[in-house]
Each structure stands twice: as C-alpha cells, then as structure tokens.
Amino acid sequence: MTEYKVDRETAEQEFDRFLDAMDIDGDTAGMTDEDRQGFDGQKQTIVSAIRKGRLYINENGEPVFTPSTVEIDGGVITFYEPSGASYMAMDSKKKGHDVAKMYAMMADMTKQPAKVFAKMKQRDLKVCQAVAVLFLA
Amino acid sequence: MRTPLVRGGEDAKHTGGEHVRPVVYSEMLRQVARDYSGLPDVRTLRDSEIRFFYEGLRPELKQATKPR
C-alpha cells in the first residue's frame, strides 16, 4: 500500500505553481491528443512524486527531488531554470538526438554531471525525465 | 510554452507543435544578445532573465517587423 504524505489537491496546486514559475503552458485544450497524453503522463509522474514526498517545489518554483537509487552531494537534485548554456548545449546535439538533448539539459539545469542520470535506476530517472520533458515542450 | 515571439508586427507562436522551449528561448536569447550591449555572459542568463530582456524589446520588435 503506497503511503502518501501530501494530498492530491495540494500536489496538483504545487504542480501548477511549478508550471507558472517556469513559463510552461499547462493548457491542454490546444494540444494534440498525443501531446495531451504525454503531458498528462508527465503530470501524473510529478504529482505522484510530490504526494510521496520525493519531490517538492521550492519557493522559486523549482522542483527539488530526492533520489533513492544514487548518492549525490547534498542528497537532493534541484532543477533550476534553464540558462543560455542549456540551449547552446542542446543546440550542439544533432537533430533527432532527443535523448542526448534531454540529458544535456538535465545536467545543465541541475548542475549535476550527466553520469548521475546515467547511474539512476528507472524509479528515479522517470521523475527527472518527466520534469525535463516539460522543459523541452 | 506560454511566451509568444514577435512575427509580422504581432505576438505569435509557432504552429505544428514547434512552439517549444528550446526553439523559442534560443531565438529570444539570440535577439537579446544582439540588442543589449553590456549583458553578462549570455550563457549564464536564466530563462526569467531572457524573458525580461525580450519583453523589453517586444514593442520595438513589433514596430520593426510590421508589414509595410
């Protein structure tokens, strides 16, 4: 039985606060069915992580995630706003190399080396990827 | 992506699913880097800063891109 530390309504409000702070469009009305399905999946992953206490949104609207399958300095991974360097790093990846772009963006946004994400197990990686994919959309 | 770009004198968004962060913010960053002298290293500018500076250019971009 999964133990939730945060109720769904609060978690969804925090998710909305994150979207607002990071200039991410959460209005699904204008999305294609495929995009809406993808967005709902990412939202569900992030809301679930908030509810389980594994992720919270700090006062700057930045997601702060506590991984359980890798050890990192400070114990948490903060997703800061992307920077000019993020876009330059992504631009250097070839067209179609979306996974490489996402890893480059995650590394820059979190100020963590890319190898941290390469070592992560799926239960941590899917949360980080859900956050990163929203930034790529 | 919420923030529109400027096209043809108006706020505009790419269509066909192309109005995505890497595309939009890369263009805004290039515009800002070109038009503001004295900025710090543009690689260090965060999205909120890129947005702030682009918003400052928005009125004149609309003027400059208005169809004749």
Backbone of each chain as ProteinMPNN parsed JSONL, in Angstrom:
{"seq_chain_A": "MTEYKVDRETAEQEFDRFLDAMDIDGDTAGMTDEDRQGFDGQKQTIVSAIRKGRLYINENGEPVFTPSTVEIDGGVITFYEPSGASYMAMDSKKKGHDVAKMYAMMADMTKQPAKVFAKMKQRDLKVCQAVAVLFLA", "coords_chain_A": {"N_chain_A": [[0.865, -1.204, 0.0], [0.728, 2.103, -1.0], [2.21, 4.852, 0.645], [1.063, 8.013, 1.105], [2.21, 11.312, 1.53], [1.319, 13.796, 0.976], [-1.71, 15.387, 0.07], [-3.751, 14.903, -2.899], [-4.872, 17.219, -4.048], [-3.332, 19.343, -3.068], [-0.86, 18.609, -4.062], [-1.315, 18.846, -6.809], [-1.785, 21.555, -6.973], [0.718, 22.501, -6.314], [2.128, 21.531, -8.49], [0.974, 23.099, -10.493], [1.923, 25.56, -9.667], [4.606, 25.252, -10.162], [4.559, 25.053, -13.008], [3.675, 27.614, -13.609], [5.739, 29.233, -12.587], [7.817, 28.505, -14.222], [7.131, 29.194, -16.755], [5.686, 27.363, -18.32], [3.349, 25.976, -20.448], [0.332, 24.802, -19.398], [-2.123, 24.361, -20.441], [-4.239, 22.159, -21.755], [-6.081, 22.249, -23.738], [-5.402, 23.197, -26.268], [-3.749, 21.248, -27.214], [-2.533, 18.483, -29.209], [-3.938, 15.144, -29.377], [-1.939, 13.31, -28.863], [0.085, 14.866, -27.688], [-1.31, 15.756, -25.448], [-1.722, 13.406, -24.082], [0.908, 12.729, -23.479], [1.629, 14.919, -21.863], [-0.185, 14.622, -19.721], [0.768, 12.232, -18.691], [3.333, 12.969, -17.808], [2.612, 14.856, -15.911], [1.209, 13.259, -14.087], [3.279, 11.601, -13.138], [4.923, 13.477, -11.844], [3.162, 14.647, -9.976], [2.584, 12.405, -8.456], [5.109, 11.865, -7.357], [5.386, 14.128, -5.759], [3.311, 13.715, -3.974], [4.264, 11.474, -2.642], [6.305, 12.531, -1.246], [8.791, 12.675, -2.382], [9.508, 14.618, -4.058], [9.513, 18.161, -4.101], [8.247, 21.511, -4.577], [10.162, 24.313, -4.545], [10.472, 27.661, -3.009], [11.059, 29.218, -5.177], [9.753, 28.092, -7.243], [11.055, 25.939, -8.265], [11.626, 22.516, -8.957], [12.56, 20.162, -6.49], [14.25, 17.274, -5.979], [14.52, 14.142, -4.353], [16.605, 11.617, -4.873], [16.591, 8.012, -4.759], [18.125, 6.003, -5.675], [20.662, 6.684, -6.343], [23.618, 8.159, -4.967], [24.192, 11.484, -4.063], [25.944, 14.609, -3.704], [24.793, 16.572, -1.058], [22.356, 15.38, -1.203], [19.984, 16.016, -2.573], [18.434, 16.869, -5.714], [18.194, 19.761, -7.482], [16.138, 21.342, -9.803], [16.992, 23.874, -11.579], [16.093, 26.927, -13.294], [16.398, 26.696, -16.863], [19.297, 27.81, -18.729], [21.108, 30.137, -20.832], [23.297, 28.604, -21.521], [22.205, 26.044, -21.417], [20.603, 25.943, -23.712], [22.47, 26.268, -25.68], [23.96, 23.98, -25.268], [22.101, 22.046, -25.952], [21.684, 22.678, -28.555], [23.985, 21.861, -29.725], [23.681, 19.19, -29.97], [22.865, 16.651, -32.31], [20.214, 16.856, -34.757], [17.29, 15.068, -33.984], [18.511, 13.635, -32.01], [17.198, 13.365, -29.456], [17.247, 12.261, -26.899], [19.869, 12.664, -26.091], [19.84, 15.424, -26.037], [18.049, 15.87, -23.983], [19.42, 14.793, -21.768], [21.628, 16.483, -21.737], [20.365, 18.855, -21.123], [19.252, 18.24, -18.606], [21.571, 17.863, -17.098], [22.701, 20.433, -17.179], [20.657, 22.011, -16.04], [20.438, 21.017, -13.456], [22.916, 21.218, -12.436], [24.448, 19.01, -12.125], [26.672, 16.317, -12.932], [26.325, 14.561, -16.049], [26.609, 11.841, -15.699], [25.401, 11.19, -13.313], [22.702, 10.874, -13.894], [22.902, 8.836, -15.686], [23.518, 6.745, -14.034], [21.284, 6.385, -12.56], [18.452, 4.5, -11.391], [15.398, 3.308, -12.855], [13.132, 4.175, -11.354], [13.858, 6.582, -10.236], [14.844, 7.965, -12.452], [12.658, 8.291, -14.159], [11.165, 10.28, -12.95], [12.886, 12.494, -13.03], [13.141, 12.703, -15.794], [10.51, 13.293, -16.495], [10.217, 15.884, -15.484], [12.2, 17.173, -17.004], [11.287, 16.768, -19.636], [9.016, 18.355, -19.705], [10.206, 20.813, -19.768], [11.25, 20.767, -22.258], [9.138, 20.995, -23.874]], "CA_chain_A": [[0.0, 0.0, 0.0], [1.572, 3.293, -1.096], [1.935, 5.846, 1.685], [1.155, 9.363, 0.575], [2.451, 12.334, 2.557], [0.65, 15.029, 0.531], [-2.958, 15.053, -0.62], [-3.709, 15.121, -4.348], [-5.202, 18.606, -4.406], [-2.157, 20.17, -2.763], [0.198, 18.231, -5.008], [-1.654, 19.422, -8.113], [-1.564, 23.002, -6.855], [2.172, 22.705, -6.381], [2.482, 21.295, -9.892], [0.569, 24.306, -11.227], [2.838, 26.634, -9.268], [5.841, 24.971, -10.914], [4.319, 25.441, -14.394], [3.583, 29.072, -13.646], [7.062, 29.821, -12.332], [8.76, 28.136, -15.277], [6.609, 29.606, -18.071], [5.295, 26.166, -19.054], [1.928, 26.045, -20.764], [-0.363, 23.603, -18.951], [-3.465, 24.34, -21.023], [-4.271, 21.009, -22.656], [-7.136, 22.429, -24.746], [-4.831, 23.399, -27.596], [-2.769, 20.201, -27.54], [-2.998, 17.311, -29.958], [-4.209, 14.023, -28.473], [-0.656, 12.702, -28.489], [0.75, 15.782, -26.744], [-2.087, 15.78, -24.206], [-1.442, 12.14, -23.4], [2.263, 12.851, -22.939], [1.592, 15.894, -20.759], [-0.889, 14.005, -18.58], [1.677, 11.235, -18.122], [4.38, 13.665, -17.048], [1.961, 15.464, -14.743], [0.911, 12.181, -13.143], [4.546, 11.176, -12.53], [5.398, 14.526, -10.935], [2.197, 14.757, -8.862], [2.778, 11.224, -7.616], [6.357, 12.054, -6.606], [5.1, 15.14, -4.724], [2.458, 13.075, -2.96], [5.08, 10.525, -1.863], [7.33, 13.283, -0.522], [10.093, 12.515, -3.03], [9.78, 15.849, -4.799], [8.701, 19.309, -3.695], [8.507, 22.721, -5.354], [10.661, 25.296, -3.576], [9.83, 28.991, -3.066], [11.309, 29.805, -6.501], [9.046, 27.299, -8.247], [11.971, 24.934, -8.801], [11.455, 21.172, -8.392], [13.686, 19.618, -5.727], [13.991, 15.843, -5.979], [15.411, 13.306, -3.552], [16.703, 10.294, -5.493], [16.833, 6.913, -3.817], [18.95, 4.947, -6.273], [22.028, 7.185, -6.488], [24.031, 9.087, -3.902], [24.749, 12.731, -4.597], [26.271, 15.603, -2.682], [23.636, 17.354, -0.625], [21.213, 14.473, -1.118], [18.841, 16.395, -3.405], [18.698, 17.434, -7.037], [17.316, 20.895, -7.755], [16.011, 21.703, -11.217], [16.982, 25.325, -11.736], [15.669, 27.363, -14.623], [17.435, 26.547, -17.893], [20.089, 29.009, -18.985], [21.631, 30.226, -22.191], [24.202, 27.463, -21.729], [21.369, 24.863, -21.684], [20.15, 25.951, -25.104], [23.654, 26.052, -26.516], [24.33, 22.563, -25.136], [21.139, 21.257, -26.729], [21.857, 23.001, -29.969], [25.154, 21.148, -30.224], [23.303, 17.809, -30.239], [22.338, 16.563, -33.675], [18.753, 16.735, -34.912], [16.826, 13.701, -33.768], [19.148, 13.061, -30.822], [16.43, 13.995, -28.396], [17.67, 11.744, -25.593], [21.115, 13.38, -25.766], [19.447, 16.802, -25.695], [17.413, 15.866, -22.665], [20.469, 14.572, -20.771], [22.425, 17.714, -21.682], [19.559, 19.849, -20.415], [19.154, 17.838, -17.187], [22.868, 18.113, -16.458], [22.893, 21.865, -17.003], [19.657, 22.569, -15.137], [20.613, 20.526, -12.09], [24.319, 21.416, -12.082], [24.979, 17.69, -11.815], [27.247, 15.689, -14.129], [25.384, 13.675, -16.751], [26.754, 10.463, -15.218], [24.437, 10.97, -12.21], [21.467, 10.376, -14.5], [23.217, 7.55, -16.318], [23.572, 5.717, -12.977], [19.975, 6.297, -11.887], [17.521, 3.446, -11.76], [14.211, 3.825, -13.53], [12.156, 4.839, -10.471], [14.32, 7.964, -10.092], [15.049, 8.575, -13.764], [11.398, 8.682, -14.786], [10.744, 11.558, -12.362], [13.763, 13.525, -13.608], [12.8, 12.863, -17.21], [9.205, 13.958, -16.576], [10.478, 17.318, -15.299], [12.985, 17.661, -18.144], [10.461, 16.772, -20.852], [8.151, 19.544, -19.651], [11.023, 21.953, -20.161], [11.535, 20.689, -23.684], [7.878, 21.137, -24.62]], "C_chain_A": [[0.898, 1.249, 0.0], [1.184, 4.306, -0.03], [2.122, 7.23, 1.093], [1.283, 10.367, 1.711], [1.695, 13.627, 2.226], [-0.631, 14.64, -0.2], [-2.886, 15.493, -2.083], [-3.93, 16.584, -4.72], [-3.995, 19.526, -4.188], [-1.04, 19.884, -3.761], [-0.065, 18.84, -6.383], [-1.503, 20.932, -8.105], [-0.071, 23.318, -6.936], [2.677, 22.5, -7.798], [2.136, 22.531, -10.723], [1.492, 25.481, -10.904], [4.175, 26.486, -10.001], [5.676, 25.401, -12.382], [4.342, 26.953, -14.54], [4.956, 29.717, -13.527], [8.006, 29.612, -13.508], [8.219, 28.407, -16.677], [6.271, 28.389, -18.948], [3.782, 26.195, -19.232], [1.244, 24.738, -20.375], [-1.769, 23.481, -19.515], [-3.535, 23.235, -22.074], [-5.277, 21.187, -23.795], [-6.565, 22.535, -26.155], [-3.876, 22.307, -28.033], [-3.388, 19.143, -28.443], [-3.238, 16.182, -28.949], [-2.915, 13.406, -27.955], [0.066, 13.556, -27.447], [0.033, 15.789, -25.404], [-1.811, 14.531, -23.39], [-0.06, 12.19, -22.737], [2.302, 13.767, -21.732], [0.942, 15.284, -19.523], [-0.003, 12.966, -17.894], [2.762, 11.878, -17.271], [3.793, 14.282, -15.775], [1.713, 14.396, -13.671], [2.167, 11.728, -12.402], [5.013, 12.199, -11.492], [4.467, 14.658, -9.731], [2.37, 13.571, -7.901], [4.037, 11.356, -6.758], [6.179, 13.089, -5.493], [4.31, 14.496, -3.594], [3.26, 12.128, -2.066], [6.189, 11.225, -1.09], [8.709, 13.178, -1.145], [10.49, 13.782, -3.784], [8.934, 16.967, -4.194], [9.103, 20.492, -4.565], [8.941, 23.803, -4.365], [10.042, 26.679, -3.81], [10.064, 29.692, -4.407], [10.559, 29.071, -7.609], [9.903, 26.212, -8.863], [11.705, 23.572, -8.158], [12.733, 20.729, -7.679], [13.378, 18.148, -5.489], [15.004, 15.101, -5.142], [15.495, 11.927, -4.194], [16.983, 9.229, -4.442], [17.769, 5.852, -4.388], [20.369, 5.405, -6.594], [22.329, 8.091, -5.302], [24.629, 10.316, -4.535], [25.034, 13.675, -3.441], [25.024, 16.411, -2.333], [22.35, 16.546, -0.574], [20.025, 14.798, -2.011], [19.32, 16.959, -4.739], [17.694, 18.553, -7.262], [17.326, 21.196, -9.244], [15.878, 23.218, -11.302], [16.451, 25.657, -13.124], [16.765, 27.061, -15.639], [18.155, 27.874, -18.123], [20.471, 29.054, -20.454], [22.525, 29.043, -22.509], [23.41, 26.192, -22.044], [21.015, 24.794, -23.166], [21.322, 25.749, -26.054], [24.07, 24.59, -26.459], [23.389, 21.697, -25.968], [21.334, 21.466, -28.206], [23.017, 22.225, -30.56], [24.837, 19.681, -30.506], [22.635, 17.758, -31.607], [20.819, 16.453, -33.652], [18.376, 15.276, -34.733], [17.452, 13.049, -32.554], [18.486, 13.658, -29.576], [16.85, 13.514, -27.016], [18.937, 12.468, -25.152], [20.801, 14.812, -25.35], [18.87, 16.843, -24.289], [18.458, 15.686, -21.571], [21.338, 15.815, -20.611], [21.675, 18.77, -20.889], [19.479, 19.507, -18.932], [20.452, 18.154, -16.457], [23.066, 19.605, -16.2], [21.924, 22.438, -15.973], [19.91, 22.198, -13.686], [22.02, 20.771, -11.559], [24.941, 20.107, -11.577], [25.633, 17.131, -13.076], [26.251, 14.702, -14.742], [25.458, 12.246, -16.226], [25.825, 10.151, -14.039], [23.164, 10.352, -12.782], [21.7, 9.033, -15.179], [23.206, 6.428, -15.282], [22.208, 5.483, -12.331], [19.196, 5.086, -12.348], [16.227, 4.11, -12.228], [13.275, 4.613, -12.598], [12.559, 6.279, -10.185], [14.353, 8.665, -11.445], [13.73, 9.05, -14.368], [10.881, 10.001, -14.215], [11.577, 12.694, -12.961], [13.418, 13.771, -15.071], [11.462, 13.577, -17.374], [9.374, 15.469, -16.422], [11.179, 17.874, -16.529], [12.145, 17.752, -19.413], [9.524, 17.971, -20.863], [8.919, 20.788, -20.055], [11.362, 21.933, -21.655], [10.295, 20.929, -24.533], [7.484, 22.6, -24.802]], "O_chain_A": [[1.724, 1.424, 0.895], [0.005, 4.589, 0.182], [3.21, 7.577, 0.634], [0.572, 10.293, 2.713], [1.463, 14.454, 3.108], [-0.647, 13.692, -0.985], [-2.073, 16.339, -2.454], [-3.255, 17.119, -5.599], [-3.687, 20.375, -5.025], [-0.366, 20.795, -4.241], [0.865, 19.298, -7.047], [-1.133, 21.527, -9.118], [0.333, 24.299, -7.562], [3.562, 23.224, -8.253], [2.928, 22.955, -11.564], [1.8, 26.295, -11.774], [4.789, 27.474, -10.405], [6.566, 26.047, -12.936], [4.944, 27.499, -15.465], [5.291, 30.634, -14.276], [8.886, 30.434, -13.763], [8.767, 27.92, -17.667], [6.533, 28.384, -20.151], [3.036, 26.411, -18.277], [1.534, 23.687, -20.948], [-2.526, 22.596, -19.115], [-2.958, 23.36, -23.154], [-5.322, 20.37, -24.714], [-7.152, 22.035, -27.115], [-3.256, 22.408, -29.092], [-4.601, 18.934, -28.443], [-2.791, 16.261, -27.805], [-2.803, 13.034, -26.787], [0.587, 13.043, -26.457], [0.669, 15.823, -24.351], [-1.683, 14.587, -22.167], [0.118, 11.758, -21.598], [2.916, 13.452, -20.712], [1.457, 15.414, -18.413], [-0.02, 12.835, -16.67], [3.076, 11.415, -16.175], [4.402, 14.232, -14.707], [1.982, 14.617, -12.49], [2.135, 11.499, -11.193], [5.445, 11.834, -10.399], [4.93, 14.768, -8.596], [2.305, 13.733, -6.683], [4.033, 11.002, -5.579], [6.752, 12.948, -4.413], [4.6, 14.703, -2.415], [2.971, 11.996, -0.877], [6.935, 10.576, -0.356], [9.699, 13.548, -0.516], [11.66, 13.988, -4.105], [7.782, 16.75, -3.821], [10.155, 20.482, -5.205], [8.188, 24.167, -3.462], [9.2, 26.851, -4.69], [9.36, 30.644, -4.742], [10.717, 29.397, -8.785], [9.524, 25.623, -9.875], [11.573, 23.484, -6.937], [13.838, 20.898, -8.194], [12.368, 17.812, -4.871], [16.2, 15.385, -5.201], [14.557, 11.139, -4.076], [17.536, 9.51, -3.379], [18.162, 4.919, -3.687], [21.187, 4.614, -7.063], [21.436, 8.702, -4.715], [25.466, 10.221, -5.432], [24.457, 13.565, -2.359], [24.298, 16.871, -3.215], [21.366, 16.976, 0.027], [19.146, 13.956, -2.196], [20.441, 17.451, -4.87], [16.485, 18.324, -7.235], [18.384, 21.291, -9.867], [14.794, 23.771, -11.12], [16.37, 24.799, -14.003], [17.948, 27.161, -15.311], [17.656, 28.933, -17.743], [20.191, 28.128, -21.216], [22.517, 28.534, -23.63], [23.859, 25.357, -22.829], [21.11, 23.74, -23.795], [21.177, 25.13, -27.108], [24.483, 24.018, -27.467], [23.817, 20.738, -26.61], [21.171, 20.547, -29.009], [23.039, 21.957, -31.761], [25.601, 18.996, -31.185], [21.937, 18.688, -32.011], [20.222, 16.017, -32.667], [19.035, 14.373, -35.248], [16.975, 12.006, -32.105], [19.115, 14.347, -28.773], [16.812, 14.286, -26.057], [19.072, 12.841, -23.987], [21.414, 15.348, -24.428], [19.17, 17.745, -23.507], [18.39, 16.362, -20.544], [21.739, 16.164, -19.501], [22.264, 19.492, -20.085], [19.621, 20.391, -18.086], [20.435, 18.653, -15.332], [23.541, 19.998, -15.134], [22.312, 23.249, -15.133], [19.624, 22.985, -12.784], [22.289, 20.559, -10.377], [25.83, 20.104, -10.725], [25.192, 17.442, -14.183], [25.444, 14.093, -14.039], [24.472, 11.512, -16.299], [25.5, 8.99, -13.792], [22.617, 9.409, -12.21], [20.801, 8.194, -15.238], [22.916, 5.28, -15.62], [22.011, 4.489, -11.632], [19.254, 4.688, -13.511], [16.002, 5.302, -12.022], [12.69, 5.612, -13.016], [11.697, 7.117, -9.918], [13.939, 9.818, -11.566], [13.687, 10.095, -15.017], [10.224, 10.762, -14.925], [11.037, 13.73, -13.35], [13.405, 14.913, -15.53], [11.298, 14.38, -18.292], [8.747, 16.243, -17.146], [10.798, 18.927, -17.041], [12.276, 18.706, -20.179], [9.264, 18.542, -21.922], [8.345, 21.717, -20.623], [11.717, 22.959, -22.236], [10.381, 21.053, -25.754], [6.452, 22.891, -25.407]]}, "seq_chain_B": "MRTPLVRGGEDAKHTGGEHVRPVVYSEMLRQVARDYSGLPDVRTLRDSEIRFFYEGLRPELKQATKPR", "coords_chain_B": {"N_chain_B": [[4.607, 26.087, -24.015], [4.386, 29.365, -22.943], [5.155, 31.999, -23.552], [4.97, 34.259, -26.219], [6.575, 34.8, -29.429], [7.717, 37.457, -31.647], [6.238, 38.232, -34.653], [5.771, 39.574, -37.845], [4.9, 42.046, -36.807], [3.327, 41.396, -34.647], [2.39, 39.553, -31.616], [3.185, 36.153, -31.676], [2.906, 32.606, -32.125], [4.76, 29.684, -32.911], [3.435, 27.199, -35.071], [2.063, 23.856, -35.375], [3.126, 22.342, -33.318], [5.652, 23.327, -32.891], [6.259, 25.389, -31.221], [8.154, 25.316, -28.928], [10.156, 25.108, -25.959], [13.116, 24.961, -26.347], [13.366, 25.987, -28.962], [12.024, 28.473, -28.882], [13.21, 29.898, -26.71], [15.865, 29.88, -27.514], [15.767, 31.525, -29.76], [14.89, 33.902, -28.56], [17.047, 34.384, -26.9], [19.145, 34.803, -28.711], [18.233, 37.155, -29.914], [18.194, 38.946, -27.78], [20.882, 38.93, -27.062], [21.95, 40.178, -29.196], [20.82, 42.726, -29.193], [21.187, 44.018, -26.739], [23.705, 45.786, -25.282], [26.463, 45.199, -23.115], [25.532, 43.105, -21.553], [25.858, 40.417, -19.17], [27.824, 37.369, -19.583], [26.075, 35.582, -21.909], [25.531, 32.92, -21.672], [25.045, 32.519, -19.055], [22.616, 33.599, -18.487], [19.414, 33.194, -17.114], [16.207, 31.657, -17.79], [14.124, 33.367, -16.895], [15.397, 35.792, -16.917], [16.109, 36.042, -19.598], [13.562, 36.22, -20.639], [12.708, 38.596, -19.436], [14.416, 40.524, -20.618], [13.757, 40.168, -23.308], [11.068, 40.931, -23.297], [11.415, 43.598, -22.96], [12.228, 44.326, -25.463], [10.077, 43.815, -27.021], [8.031, 45.765, -27.887], [9.489, 47.356, -29.769], [10.319, 45.405, -31.543], [7.913, 44.632, -32.61], [7.249, 46.927, -33.948], [9.365, 47.025, -35.774], [8.958, 44.756, -37.297], [6.599, 45.047, -38.526], [4.331, 44.583, -41.208], [4.884, 46.222, -44.308]], "CA_chain_B": [[5.318, 27.352, -23.903], [3.408, 30.453, -22.895], [5.638, 33.263, -24.096], [4.989, 34.31, -27.679], [7.628, 35.561, -30.101], [7.154, 38.53, -32.451], [6.287, 37.975, -36.087], [4.867, 40.429, -38.608], [4.335, 43.134, -36.015], [2.402, 40.915, -33.609], [2.753, 38.37, -30.835], [2.869, 34.969, -32.479], [3.503, 31.333, -31.696], [4.951, 28.694, -33.97], [2.356, 26.21, -35.135], [2.506, 22.478, -35.654], [3.91, 21.777, -32.216], [7.024, 23.815, -32.944], [6.486, 26.457, -30.227], [8.701, 24.609, -27.77], [11.136, 25.901, -25.217], [14.448, 25.143, -26.957], [13.253, 26.832, -30.157], [11.596, 29.826, -28.506], [14.205, 30.571, -25.874], [17.088, 30.089, -28.315], [15.557, 32.729, -30.574], [14.854, 35.073, -27.667], [18.411, 34.607, -26.409], [19.935, 35.414, -29.799], [17.743, 38.523, -30.088], [18.632, 39.709, -26.614], [22.349, 39.046, -27.122], [22.254, 41.117, -30.274], [20.278, 44.067, -28.992], [21.608, 44.636, -25.489], [25.148, 45.806, -25.053], [26.786, 45.197, -21.694], [24.973, 41.976, -20.817], [26.868, 39.435, -18.759], [27.925, 36.201, -20.46], [24.685, 35.155, -22.172], [25.361, 31.532, -21.255], [24.624, 32.496, -17.648], [21.266, 34.165, -18.339], [18.359, 32.228, -16.846], [15.008, 31.884, -18.599], [13.36, 34.553, -16.44], [16.161, 36.969, -17.358], [15.944, 36.108, -21.057], [12.195, 36.703, -20.849], [12.686, 40.0, -19.011], [15.061, 41.364, -21.631], [12.982, 40.082, -24.555], [9.866, 41.753, -23.12], [11.834, 44.984, -23.166], [12.385, 44.551, -26.905], [8.857, 43.432, -27.729], [7.383, 46.848, -28.646], [10.235, 47.778, -30.959], [10.309, 44.303, -32.497], [6.627, 44.705, -33.306], [7.372, 48.047, -34.883], [10.348, 46.73, -36.826], [8.544, 43.629, -38.142], [5.27, 45.315, -39.061], [4.324, 44.536, -42.67], [4.811, 47.56, -44.928]], "C_chain_B": [[4.335, 28.509, -23.973], [3.865, 31.682, -23.667], [5.632, 33.25, -25.613], [6.243, 35.024, -28.182], [6.952, 36.729, -30.836], [7.343, 38.18, -33.923], [5.328, 38.947, -36.76], [4.176, 41.488, -37.767], [3.422, 42.707, -34.874], [3.023, 39.799, -32.781], [2.329, 37.141, -31.632], [3.541, 33.738, -31.886], [3.692, 30.461, -32.932], [3.783, 27.725, -33.933], [2.944, 24.814, -35.34], [3.375, 21.899, -34.568], [5.338, 22.266, -32.146], [7.318, 24.904, -31.915], [6.941, 25.828, -28.913], [9.872, 25.398, -27.202], [12.487, 26.067, -25.9], [14.407, 26.081, -28.165], [12.993, 28.282, -29.754], [12.684, 30.552, -27.719], [15.534, 30.766, -26.598], [16.947, 31.348, -29.151], [15.561, 33.981, -29.698], [16.271, 35.417, -27.194], [19.27, 35.288, -27.471], [19.531, 36.876, -29.994], [18.272, 39.429, -28.983], [20.142, 39.944, -26.653], [22.742, 40.093, -28.151], [21.91, 42.551, -29.898], [20.689, 44.758, -27.7], [23.133, 44.596, -25.388], [25.363, 45.735, -23.542], [26.138, 44.096, -20.885], [26.122, 41.119, -20.284], [26.918, 38.297, -19.781], [26.531, 35.612, -20.671], [24.448, 33.694, -21.798], [24.859, 31.438, -19.808], [23.209, 33.034, -17.452], [20.253, 33.055, -18.136], [17.129, 32.606, -17.66], [14.268, 33.145, -18.187], [14.077, 35.834, -16.87], [16.036, 37.147, -18.869], [14.578, 36.696, -21.38], [12.103, 38.186, -20.54], [13.268, 40.894, -20.101], [14.294, 41.329, -22.956], [11.721, 40.937, -24.469], [10.193, 43.225, -23.32], [11.959, 45.336, -24.644], [11.074, 44.406, -27.665], [8.213, 44.584, -28.512], [8.17, 47.245, -29.894], [10.357, 46.656, -31.989], [9.004, 44.313, -33.302], [6.664, 45.809, -34.351], [8.236, 47.666, -36.074], [9.87, 45.635, -37.779], [7.154, 43.833, -38.749], [5.305, 45.238, -40.571], [4.147, 45.935, -43.257], [3.697, 47.599, -45.963]], "O_chain_B": [[3.557, 28.63, -24.919], [3.071, 32.329, -24.351], [6.207, 32.357, -26.235], [6.888, 35.764, -27.439], [5.755, 36.961, -30.665], [8.447, 37.874, -34.374], [4.2, 39.126, -36.301], [3.003, 41.795, -37.984], [2.814, 43.547, -34.211], [4.02, 39.186, -33.164], [1.234, 37.104, -32.194], [4.587, 33.818, -31.242], [2.893, 30.497, -33.868], [3.213, 27.467, -32.873], [4.156, 24.636, -35.459], [4.251, 21.075, -34.831], [6.156, 21.693, -31.426], [8.469, 25.306, -31.742], [6.208, 25.813, -27.925], [10.482, 26.23, -27.873], [12.972, 27.191, -26.027], [15.323, 26.881, -28.36], [13.662, 29.199, -30.23], [13.031, 31.69, -28.034], [16.253, 31.725, -26.319], [17.88, 32.147, -29.248], [16.162, 34.995, -30.053], [16.641, 36.587, -27.101], [20.019, 36.22, -27.181], [20.385, 37.734, -30.214], [18.738, 40.539, -29.239], [20.617, 41.028, -26.317], [23.737, 40.8, -27.993], [22.635, 43.481, -30.251], [20.548, 45.975, -27.585], [23.754, 43.534, -25.406], [24.506, 46.178, -22.778], [26.181, 44.132, -19.655], [27.21, 41.091, -20.858], [26.138, 38.276, -20.733], [25.883, 35.19, -19.713], [23.304, 33.272, -21.625], [24.32, 30.413, -19.393], [22.661, 32.931, -16.355], [20.228, 32.085, -18.894], [17.018, 33.727, -18.157], [13.831, 33.914, -19.044], [13.432, 36.843, -17.154], [15.878, 38.265, -19.359], [14.439, 37.545, -22.261], [11.492, 38.946, -21.29], [12.67, 41.908, -20.462], [14.194, 42.345, -23.644], [11.342, 41.592, -25.44], [9.361, 44.001, -23.789], [11.815, 46.496, -25.031], [10.97, 44.825, -28.817], [7.878, 44.409, -29.683], [7.584, 47.449, -30.958], [10.485, 46.926, -33.183], [8.993, 44.041, -34.503], [6.183, 45.653, -35.473], [7.895, 47.941, -37.224], [10.308, 45.575, -38.928], [6.6, 42.94, -39.39], [6.228, 45.779, -41.18], [3.354, 46.731, -42.755], [3.476, 48.633, -46.593]]}, "name": "protein", "num_of_chains": 2, "seq": "MTEYKVDRETAEQEFDRFLDAMDIDGDTAGMTDEDRQGFDGQKQTIVSAIRKGRLYINENGEPVFTPSTVEIDGGVITFYEPSGASYMAMDSKKKGHDVAKMYAMMADMTKQPAKVFAKMKQRDLKVCQAVAVLFLAMRTPLVRGGEDAKHTGGEHVRPVVYSEMLRQVARDYSGLPDVRTLRDSEIRFFYEGLRPELKQATKPR"}
